[in-house]
Structure formats: C-alpha cells, structure tokens
Amino acid sequence: MELNLTHKTAVVTGASRGVGLATVRALVAEGVRVAGAARTITPELKETGAVAVAADLSTADGVDAFMREASLALGGIDLLVNNVGAGDDVHLGGFLDTDDARWTRVFDLNLLSAVRATRAALPSLVERRGAIVNVSSMNSKLPAAAPVAYSAAKAALTAVGKSLAEEFGPQGVRVNTVSPGVVRTAIWEDPEGFGGTVASASGVDHATFLQAIPEAFGITTGRMTEPHEVAALIAFLLSDAAGNITGADYFIDGGSVKAL
C-alpha cells in the first residue's frame, strides 16, 4: 500500500520510547521528516535521525517551546501525533485516593498537552491540509475504578478529537483517534513501573503477572499489542490511503473491548 508520506513533516509527542518511538521509526521509514519530544531524550530516539527535543509536555511553556522549535526545524507541520501520556505517574488508586494535584497532573499530560500542541500546529495543518492522530486508550471506553483520572483524561481526549474533526474537516484537516489496549511497553514490563505496582498490589510476582495479562484483560488474541502495530495504524491514518477517514476512533486491543 502506498502511503504517500515521503517529504511530509511530522511532530510526535512522547517520542522517546514505546508507541511514540515506534511511531517515529515508522514515519522516518516512510520518508517523513520528524520532530519528536520527550522529557528525556533516549539514545533510541536519537538513532532515528528525528529532531529530538527535550521538553516537559505537561506544561504550557514546555509545549510552546517544543512546537516553536519543531516548526522552525521542519519548516512547517503536515502531521501531528499527540501521543504523550500515562508516563511514570499512572496511579493505581481510586477516586478517593486521587487528590486535586494528581487530577491536574494527569489532565495536563494526557489532555492539555494535546490541546496545546494542536493549537500551535493548526495554522500550518490548515495551510497544508494535514492530519492529526491522538493516542487515547481503551480506558476511554472501559473506564476502570483505577486509574480513575487517567481514564477520564483519555475519554476527554477522544471527545476533543471528535470536535476537532468536525470543526476543521471542512478546512481539509483530518483528525482521528487510536485507542490501544495493553501494549508491550515499559509501563507494563518494567518491574519498577505501573505493571510492577499492579503485580505487587495483586500479590503476585511481576513475571507471573505479565503472563496473566491476556486472560485478565480479556484479550481475544491471547497476547499484548506490540508498539510497532500501533505505529502502523497511526501511519496509515496520517496517510493519503486514509484520505476520507476522519472523526474515527480505532481500537487496537486484541479484542479486549467487547462492546458494539
């Protein structure tokens, strides 16, 4: 399939690892010039050849500084992937364990980072008739008791994507959402990360917890999604091959979400 992405420019947030890094690699392989931001620039991101910018995307100043640098480096923006989210601050606690400070942090990173990046990119996206993909989560459809703030922020991100698609579609900008289920990233695989925390709370060792994930999350395919699989879907939605798709929300979760 010809994606016709060669010579396009793209901005990817949360680009240093996981889905973000896989997306940068997929776009670079298609001939896209990419600028990627993360709080910490990893060697893996540098190796992609993308313009790598260290930025705290949970703050307005951090997003603004990155978007200015990305626009200057790329000479304009054709494609935007709002991927940053979750991170190391995913909290297992329920509603009464989530104070105002945590709600604010989670919404700043998972929702407002996308709002701010999109606002900065839209003049160029309108001029170039570009495309946006927001990376949400299956939690937007199946909110769990915990992490409550994360689920709410991702649901809001999905709603914002729908609104953007409606408002800017007549100006040639397509906006879609990708909602992964459990993806094989450090969030789950790092014993010191969220997966390790859940394992400990469940009273099992981390390795046993990882093996039990497909059954626990009702994954029909019996395995976690790989980051490159999410990246491939994102690249498709950004491409000319998806030229009449907008306002859609694509789940890539191995069948975890059973609802119609």
C-alpha positions as CSV (number, residue, x, y, z in Angstrom):
1,M,0.0,0.0,0.0
2,E,1.4,3.4,-1.0
3,L,1.1,5.9,1.9
4,N,2.5,8.9,0.0
5,L,4.1,10.3,3.1
6,T,7.5,11.0,1.6
7,H,8.7,14.6,2.2
8,K,6.0,15.2,4.7
9,T,6.8,16.7,8.1
10,A,5.5,15.3,11.4
11,V,5.5,16.2,15.1
12,V,5.3,13.3,17.6
13,T,5.0,13.9,21.3
14,G,6.1,11.3,23.9
15,A,8.6,10.1,21.3
16,S,11.4,8.6,23.4
17,R,10.0,5.1,24.0
18,G,7.1,2.7,23.5
19,V,4.4,3.7,21.0
20,G,5.9,7.2,20.4
21,L,9.3,5.8,19.5
22,A,7.8,3.1,17.2
23,T,5.8,5.9,15.5
24,V,8.9,8.0,14.9
25,R,10.6,4.9,13.4
26,A,7.6,4.1,11.2
27,L,7.3,7.6,9.9
28,V,11.0,8.1,9.2
29,A,10.9,4.8,7.3
30,E,8.2,6.3,5.1
31,G,10.4,9.3,4.3
32,V,8.8,11.7,6.8
33,R,10.9,14.4,8.5
34,V,10.1,14.1,12.2
35,A,10.5,16.2,15.3
36,G,9.9,14.2,18.5
37,A,9.7,15.5,22.1
38,A,10.0,13.8,25.4
39,R,11.1,14.7,28.9
40,T,14.2,12.6,28.5
41,I,15.8,12.0,25.1
42,T,16.8,8.4,24.7
43,P,19.6,7.0,22.6
44,E,17.0,5.1,20.6
45,L,15.2,8.4,19.7
46,K,18.5,10.0,18.6
47,E,19.3,7.0,16.4
48,T,16.1,7.5,14.4
49,G,17.5,10.7,12.9
50,A,14.5,12.7,14.1
51,V,14.9,16.2,15.5
52,A,14.9,15.3,19.2
53,V,13.8,18.0,21.7
54,A,13.8,17.6,25.5
55,A,10.6,19.2,26.8
56,D,8.2,18.9,29.7
57,L,5.0,18.5,27.8
58,S,2.8,18.6,30.9
59,T,3.4,22.4,31.0
60,A,2.2,25.1,28.6
61,D,5.7,26.6,28.4
62,G,7.2,23.2,27.5
63,V,4.7,22.5,24.7
64,D,5.0,26.0,23.3
65,A,8.8,25.9,23.3
66,F,8.8,22.4,21.6
67,M,6.3,23.4,19.0
68,R,8.2,26.5,18.1
69,E,11.4,24.6,17.8
70,A,9.8,21.8,15.8
71,S,8.1,24.2,13.3
72,L,11.4,26.1,12.7
73,A,13.3,22.8,12.2
74,L,10.8,21.3,9.9
75,G,9.7,24.5,8.1
76,G,6.0,23.7,8.8
77,I,3.9,20.8,10.1
78,D,1.9,18.4,7.9
79,L,1.2,15.8,10.5
80,L,0.7,15.8,14.3
81,V,0.7,12.7,16.6
82,N,-0.4,13.6,20.2
83,N,1.0,10.5,21.9
84,V,2.4,11.7,25.2
85,G,0.5,10.4,28.2
86,A,0.5,8.0,31.1
87,G,4.2,8.1,31.8
88,D,5.5,7.2,35.2
89,D,2.7,8.9,37.1
90,V,-0.1,6.4,36.5
91,H,-1.7,5.9,39.8
92,L,-3.5,2.7,40.9
93,G,-5.7,4.4,43.4
94,G,-9.4,5.0,43.0
95,F,-11.4,8.2,43.3
96,L,-10.9,8.9,47.0
97,D,-7.2,8.3,46.6
98,T,-6.8,10.8,43.8
99,D,-6.4,14.4,45.0
100,D,-6.6,17.6,43.1
101,A,-2.9,17.8,42.4
102,R,-2.9,14.3,40.7
103,W,-6.0,15.2,38.7
104,T,-4.3,18.3,37.5
105,R,-1.0,16.4,36.6
106,V,-2.9,13.7,34.7
107,F,-5.0,16.1,32.7
108,D,-2.1,18.4,31.9
109,L,-0.1,15.5,30.5
110,N,-2.8,13.4,28.9
111,L,-5.3,16.0,27.6
112,L,-3.9,19.6,27.8
113,S,-0.6,18.6,26.1
114,A,-2.6,17.6,23.1
115,V,-4.8,20.7,23.2
116,R,-1.8,22.9,23.4
117,A,0.2,21.1,20.7
118,T,-2.8,21.1,18.4
119,R,-3.5,24.8,18.9
120,A,0.1,25.6,17.9
121,A,0.1,23.3,14.9
122,L,-3.3,24.1,13.4
123,P,-2.3,27.2,11.3
124,S,0.2,25.0,9.5
125,L,-2.1,22.0,9.4
126,V,-4.9,24.1,7.8
127,E,-2.5,25.6,5.3
128,R,-1.1,22.1,4.3
129,R,-4.4,20.2,4.7
130,G,-2.7,18.0,7.2
131,A,-3.8,15.3,9.7
132,I,-3.8,14.6,13.4
133,V,-3.8,11.4,15.3
134,N,-4.5,11.5,19.0
135,V,-3.4,8.4,21.0
136,S,-6.1,7.7,23.6
137,S,-6.7,4.3,25.4
138,M,-9.3,1.6,25.6
139,N,-9.8,3.0,29.1
140,S,-11.8,5.8,27.4
141,K,-14.4,3.2,26.5
142,L,-14.0,0.9,29.5
143,P,-13.1,3.1,32.4
144,A,-11.9,1.1,35.4
145,A,-12.1,2.0,39.1
146,A,-8.4,2.8,38.8
147,P,-6.6,4.7,37.5
148,V,-9.7,7.0,37.5
149,A,-8.0,10.3,36.4
150,Y,-6.2,8.6,33.5
151,S,-9.5,7.0,32.2
152,A,-11.3,10.4,32.4
153,A,-8.5,12.3,30.7
154,K,-8.4,9.8,27.8
155,A,-12.1,9.9,27.4
156,A,-11.9,13.7,27.2
157,L,-9.1,13.4,24.6
158,T,-11.2,11.2,22.4
159,A,-14.1,13.7,22.7
160,V,-11.8,16.6,21.8
161,G,-10.7,14.7,18.7
162,K,-14.3,14.3,17.6
163,S,-14.8,18.1,18.0
164,L,-11.7,19.0,16.1
165,A,-12.6,16.6,13.2
166,E,-16.0,18.4,12.9
167,E,-14.6,21.9,13.1
168,F,-11.6,21.6,10.9
169,G,-12.6,18.9,8.5
170,P,-14.1,21.5,6.1
171,Q,-10.7,23.2,6.0
172,G,-9.0,20.0,5.0
173,V,-7.6,18.8,8.3
174,R,-8.4,15.2,9.3
175,V,-8.4,14.2,13.0
176,N,-8.6,10.6,14.2
177,T,-8.0,8.7,17.4
178,V,-6.2,5.5,18.1
179,S,-7.1,3.7,21.3
180,P,-4.7,1.0,22.3
181,G,-5.3,-1.7,24.8
182,V,-2.4,-3.3,26.7
183,V,0.8,-2.6,24.7
184,R,4.1,-4.3,25.4
185,T,6.0,-1.3,26.7
186,A,8.0,-0.4,29.8
187,I,4.8,0.8,31.5
188,W,3.9,-2.9,31.9
189,E,7.3,-4.7,31.5
190,D,9.4,-2.6,33.9
191,P,9.2,-4.2,37.4
192,E,9.5,-0.7,38.8
193,G,6.8,0.7,36.6
194,F,3.0,0.6,36.6
195,G,2.9,-3.1,35.8
196,G,5.2,-3.9,38.8
197,T,2.9,-1.8,41.0
198,V,-0.2,-3.7,39.9
199,A,1.6,-7.0,40.3
200,S,2.6,-6.1,43.8
201,A,-1.0,-5.0,44.7
202,S,-2.3,-8.3,43.3
203,G,0.1,-10.3,45.4
204,V,2.0,-12.0,42.6
205,D,5.5,-11.7,41.2
206,H,6.0,-9.5,38.1
207,A,6.7,-12.3,35.7
208,T,3.5,-14.2,36.7
209,F,1.5,-11.0,36.3
210,L,2.8,-10.4,32.8
211,Q,1.8,-14.0,31.8
212,A,-1.7,-13.5,33.1
213,I,-2.4,-10.2,31.3
214,P,-4.1,-11.6,28.2
215,E,-6.6,-13.5,30.4
216,A,-7.0,-10.8,32.9
217,F,-7.8,-8.2,30.2
218,G,-9.9,-10.5,28.1
219,I,-7.5,-10.2,25.1
220,T,-9.1,-12.4,22.4
221,T,-5.8,-12.8,20.5
222,G,-4.1,-14.0,23.7
223,R,-1.2,-11.5,23.6
224,M,-0.4,-7.9,24.2
225,T,-0.2,-5.5,21.3
226,E,3.3,-4.6,20.0
227,P,4.3,-0.9,19.7
228,H,5.0,-1.2,16.0
229,E,1.5,-2.4,15.4
230,V,0.1,0.7,16.9
231,A,2.6,2.8,15.0
232,A,1.5,1.1,11.7
233,L,-2.1,2.1,12.4
234,I,-1.1,5.7,13.2
235,A,0.9,5.9,10.0
236,F,-2.0,4.7,7.9
237,L,-4.4,7.2,9.4
238,L,-2.0,10.0,8.7
239,S,-1.6,8.9,5.1
240,D,-3.4,9.6,1.8
241,A,-4.6,6.0,2.0
242,A,-7.0,7.1,4.8
243,G,-7.9,10.3,3.0
244,N,-11.6,10.1,3.7
245,I,-11.4,8.9,7.3
246,T,-11.9,11.5,10.0
247,G,-13.6,11.7,13.4
248,A,-13.0,7.9,13.9
249,D,-11.7,6.1,17.0
250,Y,-9.8,2.9,16.2
251,F,-9.2,0.3,19.0
252,I,-6.1,-1.8,18.7
253,D,-6.6,-4.0,21.8
254,G,-6.6,-7.6,20.7
255,G,-10.3,-7.7,21.2
256,S,-10.4,-6.5,24.8
257,V,-13.3,-4.2,24.2
258,K,-16.3,-6.4,23.6
259,A,-19.0,-3.6,23.3
260,L,-20.5,-2.6,20.0
